[in-house]
Amino acid sequence: MKKSLFVALVTLIAVSCGTSDPKMRLEKLMAEREKLDAQISELRRQLIGTDTSMLLPVISVGITEMQPREFKSYIEVQGKVDADENTEAVPQTAGVVEAIYVKEGDRVSKGQLLAELDTRVMRQSLEELKVQLDYATQLYNKQKALWDKNIGSEVQYLTAKNQKEALERRAATLKDQIDMAKIKAPVAGTVESVPFKVGQMISPGVPGSSIRVINMHSAKVVAELSEKYAPLIKTGAEVLVQIPDLGTQVQSQIRFASRFIDPNNRTFRVEAGLSSASTEYRANMIVVLKINDYTHPRAFTLPLNVVQKSASGDIVWIASPQDNRYVATTRKVEVGKVYEGWAEIVHGLEAGDRVITSGYSGLKDGQPVKF
């Protein structure tokens, strides 16, 4: 009796120890899971027949419904601020500076006298010439009065007339020479520099011999573009002018696109006007020009990273309706212009297409999606 009880107790302990072994429990559970997975797959096949997409899990995605919108691309180039009326008032003759009538910062009007060269010798010559001209004029008037009465010879009359006219021409030449010694403002604006002083010798074409006058109320921006952009840039093209130093952006238009390619650097010049409302423009201030080179008023656009590469070309993922659900399908597309991370889709999409723009990584063709 005691022996039978002992055997039963040992058997119970052995069984108890065997079921508490983690390895054996794991193997048992794995076997049970495989059996359940097989049963689940069989039931799914029975429910959906040959539609294997139902076997794929439903993925949450983000979509963008395609609608045409305006797409623009721009060429960016660095330029500078200038003025239509940024000129130098220069002497028309060489001489010593006798007087300066303005200083830097003065507002001047067009034609205003800015400085004057020494013309004392010419003025003295003009005074002497006036005396001679007065005498010649009186002599001519008397000869003419006699000639009108048929008194005297024609030679005397013509000699008096010629002498008078010759002195008049000499006087006019001297006046022009005296006027050439006056430096006048070619435009209305602000005096920016007066590089010479009274008593200094200046001459046309010599550096430091001119007074700069700028009118920034007619400001503009200028830039040099590579010749490869020549077919794209036309007069009237939209321009966004960014002025970093002022922290502003101004909208303008190309008002001049040169038809001359500089042979030295293979560039051509473009100009755009600036609004006269601001008075803070400075000549040679750095600007960034964004020149519109392409516009499509009704384009389909997508972020460039949404367009995937495949063996057949560029594709995007579409959420396509199927029965009472949506599934992911690929659509071949053709990309046109690309600007700032956005791609123009020229072929492959239609209005209303639901393009998957997030959550598309790892998708399989025909996989159910929700959004």
Buried (B, 14 or more C-beta within 10 A) or exposed (E): EEEEEEEEEEEEEEEEEEEEEEEEEEEEEEEEEEEEEEEEEEEBBEEEEEEEBBEBEEBEBEBBEBEBEEBBBBBEBEBBBBBBBBBBBBBBBBBEBBEBEBEEEBEBEEEBBBBBBBBEEBEEBBEEBEEBBEEBBEBBEBBBEBBEEEEBEEEBBEBBBEBBEEBBEBBEEBBEBBEBBBBBBBBBBBBBEBEBEEEEEBEEEEEEBBBBBBBBBBBBBBBBBEEEBBEBBEEEBBBBBBBEEBEEEBEBEBBEBBEEBEEEEEBBBBBBBBEEEBEEBBBEBEBBBBBBBBEBEEBBBBEEEBBBEEEEEBBBBBBBEEEEBBBBBBBEBEBBBEBEEBBBBBEBBEEEBBBBBEBBEEBEEBBBBEB
